[in-house]
Amino acid sequence: MVTDHTPVDTRKRRLRDLRISVTDRCNLRCTYCMPAEVFGPDYKFLPRSEILDYEELARLARVFAALGVSKLRITGGEPLLRRDLPDFIAMLAGIPGIEDIALTTNGILLPKLAKPLAQAGLNRVTVSLDSLDDETFGKLNGRGVGVKPVLAGIEAAEQAGLGPVKVNMVVQRGVNDQDILPMAEFFRGSGRILRFIEFMDVGTTNGWRMDKVVPSREVWRVINQRWPLESAEPNYQGEVARRWRYADGQGEIGLISSVTNTFCGDCTRARLSARGELYTCLFAATGTDLRGPLRAGKTDAELRALVEGVWKAREDRYSEIRNENTAGLPKAEMSYLGG
């Protein structure tokens, strides 16, 4: 829902989506997000006092909704680790103007939580799964976890009415690119939407190199040779995935090309870290503190003016200027921003 008071940034992009990170912790150590050699047993995660409670997060969500945000996505870390998450979803579902609430997860805890989340008002889930091979997937997630728990989570989400489930696969050359066709074949005709994501230089610890990126056009070519694809229209303006339907009617795939075919020009997303910092780009080094003003007693109108000012000054276009040199620039980690 775009309103007359929706702020517009310096590149004419409206604020429409908010991603809310509820924790910086995760039960996996995926190499492209929280590599175990960095996020080890001694890693200092945020103390509870620094993390916004649900009432604070919901209040900020209302501030964003008053500025025209209609879509929320709950992220982490792994958001299902946050205690009493359905209670938070219920708070968000009651905010005027919020039309869609989604959640990104590794899926492992969905068998227990999918039903209460759906009952609380969650609309959709996106599940991360980078291979159907237990050995490959176990290495990628850094914990040796097999595929079965994730598939069980997807099934639980569907049974709870949270479908169609989107499945995200981050493709890395020489790591899991051999699994492109097996993944496509497995999810074809299942009602689930498989999305292939180019390996991105989010944060500074995931060992990103351009030669590890498998371009979306290569993924498209591999699949199209096996099962012909037809272009599909976007579901909404600013959709990050380019949609392709199987010509035989067996569903669709999505290609997210943030490295080789950037979409900065249509980006309508803001990100709120678990610590209450507003980030206007996934690749930003720093954010704007909202926790301090919130806890200092600022009114909703004052918080709204602060957010509006940040968005109107926004110039971000990192993916458009990305190169081998920018990969080493300081950036907040994916686990902190929530993707």
N, C-alpha and C positions, 0 to 999 in steps of 0.2 A: 504494500500500500504506500505509494509515493504521495506525500502531502505537500502543501504549499510551503510549509516550514521545514522541509527536509533540507539540511545543509548540502551545499555543492562545493567541491574542492577546486583547486586551481586548474584542474584538467576536466572540469565539468562532470565529475563523477559524484553521484548521490550516495548518501549513507543509507543502506537498506538492510544489511546483514550484520549481526553481532555474534562472534564466537566467544564463548565464555569458558575459560579454563577453571575447573574446580579443584584441581590438584596438580602438583608437579611430580607426583610419584607414579610408578608403574610397576606391574608384576612381570614385565618382560624387559629385555635389554636389546631391542632391535638395533642393528648396526648402523642404520641410517638415521636414527633418532636418539637413542640413549645407549651408545656402545658401552659394554660392560667394563672395558678398561678405563673408562672415564667415570661412569656412574657405578662405582664399586661399593663394597660394604662400608667404606668410610666416607662416602659422599654425603655432604651436608645438605639435606633437603630443607625446604622452608619450614620454620617452626610454626606451630598452630596459631600463635598470636599474630603472625604476619599474613595469614591467609584470611581472606574475607569470609565471614559466615554467610549462611544462606540469605538471611534478611538483608545484609548489605549488598550481596550480589543481585538479589531481586529488586532492591531499590534502584540500583544502577541500571538494571534492565528496563525498569519503568522510565527512567530518564531517557534512555536510548529510544524506547518506544514512542515517547512524546516528540522525538525528533524525526519520526517516520520509519524507524526500524520495525520490520514486520516478521523477520526470520531470525531465529536463534539456533545456534548449534552448540551443544555441550561437549567439551573436550577435556583433555588433561595435558600431560600424563594420561593415565588410564582413569577416566571419570567414574567407572563403576567401583573403584576403590573408595570413593568418598562415601562415608556413612550417611544413610537416610536420603540417598539421592532422589527417590520418588517424591519425598516431601518438597524438595526444591523444584522438581518438575511441576508439581501442583501449584506452587507459587507463581511460576512463570506462565502457566496456562491461564491464570486468572488475570493477566495484565491486558488491559484494553489495547487493541492494535496488533497484538502478537497473533499471527496466523499460522505459523509453522514452527515446531520445535523438533530438532533432530539431534542425534548423538553419534559421535565417532568413538569406536571402541575396538579392542582386540577380540572381543566376543566371548572370552573365556568365562566371564561371570554372568552372561546373559541367561543361561538356564534357570538361574535363581531370581534374576531381577527383571527379565523382559516383561512378565505379566504385570507386576506392580508399577513398572514404569509406564506401560501402555495405559493402565487404569488411571494413572496420575495425569495423563495428558500428552505423553510423548507421541509424536507422529511417525518418526522414521529413524532407522539406524543405518549407519555405514560401518562395515566390519573390515578390518585390515587382514589380508591373507596373501602372502607373497609366493607361495608355492603349495602344491599338493603332495610334494615329496617330503616325508617326515624328516629325513636327514637334512635336506636343503633348508626347510623351514626352521628346523631346530637350530641350525647354525645362524640363520638370519635373526631369529628372535633372541639369541644369546642365552637361552635358558633350556634348550633342548626340548621344548614343548612341541608335541606332535600336532598334526592337523585336526585330529578328531575332536578335541575340545572346542575348536573354533567352529567347525561345521555344526556341532551340537548347539552352539550359541546362535548360529544363523537360523537353524530350525526352530529354536525356542522363540526367536524374534518373530518369525513368520506365524507361528501358532498363536502368538499374543496379538497379532494384527498389526505388526510394525513393518510389514512389507509394502512394496517390494524392497527387499534388502539390497543395498549397494555394497559391492565387494571391491576394495581397493588393493591393487597389486603394484608395488613400486618395483620397476624393472631395472636391474643392473646388469651390464654386460659382463659375462664371465661368471656371474653369480647365480642368477635365476632366469636368464633370458631363454634358456632351453625349455622353460615351463610355460611359455606364452601359449602355445597350441594346446597343451594338456589342460590349462586353466580355462581357455576358451571352450574347449569341448565339454568339460565338466559342467560349466554353467549355462551352456546353450540349452534353450528350451526349459530351463528351470524356473523362469520367472524372476530370477535374480539378475541384477545388472552389474556386470564385471567392468571395472574401469582400470585402465593401464596408466600409471603415472610415471612420468620421466623422473629419474633420480635427481633430486635437487640439492643445492648447497645450503640447506637450512642449518643455521648454527655454524660452529667451527670445529666440531669434533667427529664428523661422520666420514672423513676421508674422501670427500667429493672430488672427482676429477672429470673433465669433460669426456674423456675417452671411456668412462664407465656409463655414460648416458646412452640409452637405446632410444633413438628418436621415435616419436609416435608414428611417423610415416613408415618406419621400418616395421613396427608392430602391425600397422594397418596392412602392409604388403604381405606379411607372413599369414595373417588371418584371411585376408581377401583371396589369396591363392587357394586356400583350403575351402573356405565358405564365403562366397561373394557377399560383399557389403554394399549397402545403399545409404547415402547421406540422409540424416534425419534432422528436422528443425530443432533449434534449442527449445527447452521447456520455458525459459524465461531469459530476459536480458541479463547479461553478465554471467551466465552459466559457464563454469570453468571447463567442463568436459565437452568435447565435440562428440556428438552422438552419431552412431552408425548402426543401422539395422541389418540383420541377416536377411538376405534376399529371399530365403526360404521361409521366413516368418518365425524363426526360432529365437526371437528376442533381439536384444541389442547389446552393444558394448559402448564404452566411453573412452576417449583418449584425452588425457590431461597433459598438455604440451608446454609446461611453464618454462622450459629451457629453450626449445627450438621454435616455438610459435607462441610467443607471449600474449597474455591477455590483460596486461596492466590497464589498458585504456578503458576496460569495462568493469574494473574492480570496484565493488560496492561494499567491501567487507572491512569491519573493524574487529580488533581482538582485545579481549579483556583478560589479563593474566590473573592467576589465582591470588596474586598479591595486590590486585587492584590497579594495575597499570594499563593504560590504554595504548595499544600499538596500532598504527595505521598501515603496517606492511608486515608480511611474514618474515621478511629479511631485515627488519629494523634492528638497530643495536640497542636503542633505548626507547622507553615509552613515557607517557605522561601520567604522573601519580594522581590517581583519583581516591585512593584510600585515605591519604592525609586529609584532604578537604572534606571527605565524607565523615571521617571520625572527628573532625574539628567542628562539626555542626553546621556545615554549609547547607543551604536550602536546596530543594530540587531545582529551583530556577537558577541558582548559582552553579550547580553542577551541570545543568543543561547548557548554560552559557559557556562553561569551560570546554565541554565536549564539542560544542558547535564551533568554537574558536579553533580547536585543534584540527577538526575536519576541514574547515574552510581554508586553513593554511597548508593542507596536505599536498605534497608534490611527488609522492613515491612513484617510482617506475623502475624498481631494481631489476626485474627480469628483462626489461628492454635494454639495459646497459650492462648486463651480466657478461663477464668474460673470465678467463682463467685467473686474472689478477684480483677481481672482486671477490672471488671465493674465500680469500683469506681475510677479508675485512671483518671487524668485530660484528657479531650478530647474536641475538638472543637464541637460545637453543629451542628446538621444536617442542621438547617436553615442557618447556616453560610457557610457550605461546599457545600450544594446542593445535598446530597445523592450520 
